[in-house]
Amino acid sequence: MRSLEDVVRKNWSAAVLAGALAVGALAGCGGDGDGGGGGDDKLTMGFSQVGAESGWRTANTKSIQESAAAAGIELKFSDAQGKQENQIKAIRSFIAQRVDVIAFSPVVESGWDPVLKEAKDANIPVILTDRSVDSADTTLYKTFIGSDFVLEGKKAGEWLVKEYEGKSETVNIVELQGTPGAAPANDRKAGFADVIKADPKFKTVASQTGQFTRTDGKEVMEAFLKTYPDIDVLYAHNDDMGLGAIEAIEAAGKKPGTDIKIITVDAVKDGMTALSQGKINFIVECSPLLGPQLMDLAKKVNAGEQVEARVLTEETTFNQEQATAALPDRKY
C-alpha cells in the first residue's frame, strides 16, 4: 500500500502540472502571450487611415507600419477609402477588439464626438494624427500630432507676396483645395488668404476642390484654364493636385512655373522633382513621416503618462535650388 505521504505528493504534483497547462493554454490564446488589451508588454494599436489618395498618404502609411514593427507594436490597420463612415466603423471595431490605443487621421473635422466618447468610456486612449477634429470636448483624445496647416498656408502666401514685391499689376490666382471639410484644406486656405488679403493686387479668381488627387487636380485645372485665360498663379493644397495641374497647363500650350507660377504643399519626391525642373516654383513641406513620434506617444499614453496636447512636426520650405540639393536623400 502507498503511504499517505505518497498520495499527497502525487496529488500535489498533478495539481501543479494542471496549473502549468492552464497557464500555457491561456498564453496560446494570444498567439505568443503578447496580444493587445491585457497581454504582457506588447501594445496593440488600432489605426484608421484616410485612404491612399496621394503620394504623401502612401508615405505616411508606410512610416506608420514600419515604425510599429520597429517598436514592437501590433498594428491593426484600416483604410477608410476617404469615407468618414468607414473610419467610424473601424474605430468601433477597434473598441470591440479591446486594443490598447486608437490612432486615426480624420477624413473631415466634424462628427466624431459619439464614437470618441465610446472609446473614452471603454478607457481606450485616442491619438489624432496629421488632421484634427473640431470637438469642443478635448478630453475625448489625448493628443494631436501633425503639422500646423494654417502656418503652411501662410508660408505659401508669404512667398507669393515676396515674389511680387514692388509690382502693381493684378495677380490672378486659382486655388486647388483639398477634400472639403478636411482640416488641411480648411487651414491651408485660411492661412494663405490671411497673408495675401493685405494687398489688393492679389485676387483669387477661382477656388475649387481637387480632392487631394492628381486626377482631380488635372480636371479642375483644365476647367480653370478654359474659364480664366489670364491665370498668373496656381496655389495647390498638395503636390499631387499641382502635378495634375501641370499636365493640364502643358496640354494648354503654357509653360508651368513660367507662364503660371505654382505653389504647392507636401514636398513628396515627385513634387520635389518638378520643383527642381522649374515646373513648380515653391513647396511648403508637410512631412508624412509621423510613425516614430506616433509610436512613442502611443507607449506613453498607454502607460498613463502625460503628453503634450499638441505635438508639431518639424518642417521647412523649398525653392528650386534647395529641392535639387535635397532630392538624392529624399525618402518619400
C-alpha positions in Angstrom: 0.0 0.0 0.0 1.1 3.6 -0.7 1.7 5.8 2.3 -0.5 8.9 2.9 2.6 11.0 2.2 3.0 9.4 -1.3 -0.7 10.1 -2.1 -0.4 13.7 -1.1 2.8 14.2 -3.0 1.3 12.7 -6.2 -1.9 14.8 -6.0 0.1 17.9 -5.4 2.3 17.2 -8.5 -0.8 16.7 -10.6 -2.2 20.0 -9.5 1.0 21.9 -10.3 1.0 20.2 -13.8 -2.6 21.1 -14.4 -2.0 24.7 -13.4 1.0 25.0 -15.7 -1.0 23.6 -18.6 -3.8 26.1 -17.9 -1.4 29.0 -18.0 0.1 27.7 -21.2 -3.3 27.4 -22.8 -4.2 31.0 -21.8 -0.9 32.3 -23.3 -1.6 30.3 -26.5 -4.9 32.2 -27.0 -3.0 35.3 -27.5 -0.6 33.8 -30.1 2.6 34.5 -28.2 1.1 35.8 -24.9 1.8 39.4 -26.0 -1.6 40.2 -27.5 -3.3 43.6 -27.1 -5.8 44.5 -24.4 -4.1 42.8 -21.5 -1.1 40.9 -22.8 2.4 41.2 -21.4 4.4 44.0 -22.9 3.2 44.1 -26.5 1.0 47.1 -27.2 -1.8 46.8 -29.7 -2.8 49.9 -31.8 -5.8 50.3 -34.0 -5.1 52.8 -36.8 -7.6 54.1 -39.3 -6.0 55.8 -42.3 -7.8 58.3 -44.6 -7.0 56.3 -47.7 -4.3 56.3 -50.4 -5.3 59.4 -52.3 -1.7 60.8 -52.7 2.0 60.1 -52.6 2.0 61.8 -49.2 -0.6 59.5 -47.8 1.2 56.4 -49.1 4.4 57.5 -47.5 2.5 58.3 -44.2 1.1 54.7 -44.2 4.5 53.2 -44.8 6.0 55.2 -42.0 3.3 54.1 -39.5 3.5 50.4 -40.5 7.3 50.3 -40.4 7.5 52.2 -37.1 5.0 50.0 -35.4 7.0 46.9 -36.4 10.3 48.5 -35.2 8.7 49.5 -31.9 7.2 46.0 -31.3 3.7 47.3 -31.5 0.9 45.1 -33.0 -0.8 47.3 -35.6 -4.4 46.7 -36.7 -4.7 48.8 -39.9 -7.8 50.0 -41.6 -8.1 52.0 -44.9 -11.2 54.3 -44.8 -11.0 54.9 -48.6 -11.8 58.6 -48.0 -15.2 57.9 -46.2 -15.9 59.0 -42.6 -18.4 56.2 -42.1 -15.7 53.7 -42.8 -13.5 55.3 -40.2 -16.3 55.3 -37.6 -16.9 51.6 -38.2 -13.2 50.9 -37.9 -12.9 52.7 -34.6 -15.9 50.8 -33.2 -14.3 47.6 -34.4 -11.1 48.6 -32.5 -13.1 49.3 -29.4 -14.8 45.9 -29.7 -11.3 44.2 -30.1 -10.1 46.0 -26.9 -7.0 47.5 -28.5 -4.7 49.4 -26.2 -4.6 52.6 -28.2 -6.6 54.0 -31.1 -5.0 56.4 -33.6 -6.5 57.9 -36.8 -6.3 60.6 -39.3 -9.8 62.1 -39.6 -11.3 62.3 -43.1 -13.1 65.5 -42.0 -13.1 67.7 -38.9 -16.7 67.3 -37.7 -18.9 64.5 -36.5 -16.6 62.5 -34.2 -17.9 63.1 -30.7 -20.2 60.0 -30.4 -17.6 57.4 -31.4 -14.8 59.2 -29.5 -17.0 59.1 -26.4 -17.4 55.4 -26.9 -13.6 55.0 -26.9 -13.3 57.1 -23.8 -16.0 55.1 -22.0 -14.0 51.9 -22.9 -10.9 53.5 -21.4 -9.0 53.3 -24.7 -6.9 56.5 -25.3 -7.1 58.1 -28.8 -4.4 59.9 -30.7 -5.2 62.2 -33.6 -2.6 62.1 -36.4 -2.0 64.5 -39.2 -5.5 66.0 -39.0 -7.5 67.4 -36.2 -11.2 67.3 -35.2 -13.4 70.3 -34.2 -14.8 68.7 -31.0 -15.3 71.2 -28.1 -14.5 68.3 -25.7 -10.8 67.9 -25.9 -10.9 65.2 -23.3 -12.1 62.8 -26.0 -8.5 62.4 -27.3 -5.1 62.5 -25.6 -3.0 64.4 -28.2 -2.8 65.6 -31.8 0.4 65.0 -33.7 0.8 66.8 -37.0 1.6 69.9 -38.9 0.4 73.4 -38.5 -1.7 73.7 -41.6 -2.5 77.4 -41.1 1.2 78.1 -40.9 1.7 76.1 -44.1 -0.8 78.3 -45.9 0.8 81.4 -44.5 4.3 80.3 -45.8 2.8 79.8 -49.2 1.3 83.3 -49.1 4.5 84.9 -47.8 6.5 83.5 -50.7 3.9 84.9 -53.2 3.9 88.4 -51.6 7.7 88.5 -51.7 7.8 87.2 -55.3 5.6 90.1 -56.5 7.0 92.7 -54.2 7.2 96.1 -55.9 4.8 95.2 -58.7 1.4 96.8 -59.0 -0.3 94.7 -61.7 -3.2 92.4 -60.7 -2.1 88.9 -59.9 -4.9 86.4 -60.7 -4.7 83.3 -58.5 -6.5 80.0 -58.8 -6.6 77.6 -55.9 -6.9 73.8 -55.8 -8.3 72.9 -52.4 -8.1 69.6 -50.6 -11.0 67.4 -49.5 -14.0 69.6 -48.4 -14.2 69.8 -44.6 -10.7 68.3 -44.0 -8.5 70.2 -41.6 -5.6 70.7 -44.1 -7.9 72.1 -46.7 -9.7 74.5 -44.3 -6.5 75.7 -42.7 -4.2 75.9 -45.8 -6.9 78.1 -47.4 -7.3 80.3 -44.4 -3.6 80.8 -43.8 -2.9 81.7 -47.4 -5.9 84.1 -47.6 -4.9 85.8 -44.4 -1.5 86.7 -45.8 -2.4 87.9 -49.3 -5.5 89.9 -48.2 -3.4 92.9 -47.2 -2.5 93.6 -50.9 -5.5 94.2 -53.2 -3.4 93.2 -56.3 -3.8 89.6 -55.3 -7.1 88.2 -56.5 -8.2 84.6 -56.0 -10.4 84.3 -59.1 -11.4 80.6 -58.5 -11.1 78.2 -55.7 -12.3 74.6 -56.0 -11.6 71.2 -54.6 -9.3 68.8 -56.3 -9.8 66.1 -53.6 -6.1 65.9 -53.0 -5.7 63.7 -56.1 -3.6 64.1 -59.2 -6.6 63.2 -61.5 -9.0 65.7 -60.0 -6.3 68.4 -59.9 -5.8 67.9 -63.7 -9.5 68.0 -64.4 -10.2 71.1 -62.3 -7.2 72.9 -63.7 -8.4 72.2 -67.3 -11.7 73.9 -66.4 -9.9 76.8 -64.8 -7.8 77.4 -67.9 -10.9 77.4 -70.1 -12.8 79.9 -67.9 -9.9 82.1 -66.9 -7.4 82.8 -69.7 -5.2 85.1 -67.6 -4.1 83.0 -64.7 -0.9 84.1 -63.1 -0.6 81.8 -60.1 -1.8 78.4 -59.0 -1.9 77.5 -55.3 -2.4 73.8 -54.8 -3.0 72.4 -51.3 -0.8 69.4 -52.1 1.8 68.3 -54.6 -0.4 65.7 -56.3 -3.0 68.2 -57.4 -0.2 70.5 -58.5 1.3 67.7 -60.6 -2.1 67.0 -62.2 -2.5 70.7 -62.9 0.9 70.8 -64.6 -0.3 68.2 -67.1 -3.3 70.4 -67.9 -1.2 73.6 -68.2 1.3 71.9 -70.6 -1.6 70.4 -72.6 -3.0 74.0 -73.0 0.4 75.1 -74.5 1.6 77.0 -71.5 4.8 76.6 -69.5 4.3 75.7 -65.8 6.5 77.6 -63.5 6.9 80.4 -66.0 3.6 81.3 -67.6 1.8 80.2 -64.4 3.7 80.2 -61.2 2.9 77.2 -59.0 3.0 76.9 -55.2 2.2 73.5 -53.6 2.3 71.8 -50.2 3.9 68.5 -49.1 7.3 68.1 -50.7 7.0 64.5 -51.8 9.6 63.2 -54.3 7.5 63.7 -57.4 6.7 67.3 -56.4 10.4 68.0 -55.5 11.4 66.6 -58.9 9.0 69.0 -60.6 10.4 71.9 -58.5 14.0 71.0 -59.4 12.9 71.1 -63.1 11.3 74.6 -62.6 7.8 73.4 -63.2 6.8 74.2 -59.6 8.2 77.4 -58.0 7.9 76.8 -54.3 6.9 74.0 -52.0 5.9 74.1 -48.3 6.9 70.9 -46.6 4.4 68.7 -44.8 6.3 65.6 -43.6 4.4 62.3 -43.7 7.0 60.5 -41.6 5.0 60.7 -38.3 5.4 57.0 -37.5 8.3 57.2 -34.9 6.7 60.0 -33.0 3.3 58.3 -33.0 4.6 55.1 -31.6 6.4 57.0 -28.9 3.2 58.8 -27.9 1.2 55.5 -28.0 3.6 53.9 -25.5 3.4 57.0 -23.2 -0.4 57.3 -23.2 -0.8 53.5 -22.7 1.4 53.8 -19.7 -0.7 56.6 -18.3 2.0 59.3 -18.8 1.1 62.9 -19.5 1.8 64.1 -23.1 1.6 67.4 -24.8 -1.9 68.2 -26.2 -0.3 69.3 -29.4 2.8 67.8 -31.0 4.2 69.6 -34.0 6.3 68.1 -36.7 9.4 69.9 -37.9 9.2 71.1 -41.5 10.7 73.6 -43.9 10.2 75.1 -47.4 11.9 74.5 -50.7 12.8 76.6 -53.7 14.3 75.1 -56.9 17.9 75.1 -55.7 17.0 73.6 -52.3 14.9 70.9 -53.9 17.7 69.9 -56.2 20.0 69.5 -53.3 17.6 67.6 -51.2 16.3 65.1 -53.8 19.1 62.5 -53.7 18.3 61.8 -50.0 14.5 62.2 -50.2 12.8 59.2 -48.5 9.3 59.8 -50.0 
